[in-house]
C-alpha cells in the first residue's frame, strides 16, 4: 500500500495531462519512469512527488512537484 514515505515510480501517464499547457505537459512527460519518495499526501488524497531537483533548472521554475492518484504510481520495494 502506497503511503507517505513510500518509494514509487511514476508509471502511467494520466489522460488529463494532454489537456495541460505545454510547459506543464512537458514536465509530466519528462518525469514519467523515474522513482521518487512520497513526501506527503495532500488534502485531496493525492500523492506528492517532489520533482524540483530534476525540473526547476531545466524548466526555469521553483519548487515543482507532481500530485498523482495511486493508479498512476507503482510502488518500488
N, C-alpha and C positions, 0 to 999 in steps of 0.2 A: 504494500500500500504506500503510495506516494504521500509524503508529509514534509513539513519544514525540515531542512537538513538533508533530505534525500538527494542523491546524485541521479540526474536524469539526462536523457538525450532528447533533444528536440527532434522528434522522429517523423512527424507528419504535418504537412502544411495545411492550416485551416483554409477552407474555401473563401472565407471573407477577406483574406489577405489580398486577393485580386482586386478588391474594391478600394484599397487604401491608396493614399497619394504615393507617387512614385518613390520618393525617398524612404518612406515607411515600409513599403513593399520590398525594396531592396535590402533593408535591414533584416527583415524576416528571412528572405531568401539566402542572404549571406550566412545566417546563423543556423540554418537547417542542417542537422547532423552532429555538431559538437555536443559535448556533455557540460552540464552546469549543476551547481548545487542549488537547491531550492532555498532562497533566502527567507521567504515568508509566504504566507497565503493571505491574499488581500481580503477586504471586506465583502467581496463578491464571490469568494471561493476560488479565485484564480491563482495559479502557482506563479510566483515571481522569480524570473531568471535574471540575474544581474549580468548583462552583456556589455557593460560600459567599457571594460578594458579592451574588448575586441572592436567596439563600434565607435566610441567617442572620437578618436583621432581620425579614423577612416571617413566618417560621415560628418564630422565637424559639429558635434553637439556634445552634451554633457549629461552624465547620469542615466544613460539608457538602460531600460530593462524590457523584457518581454513578459507579458501576462497571458498565460495559456491555461486552458482546461486540461485535465488529466488525459483525455483521449488523444492529445497531440504529443504526449510525452511517453517515454519508455524508461522505466526505472533501470538503473545500472547497478549491479551488485558491487 
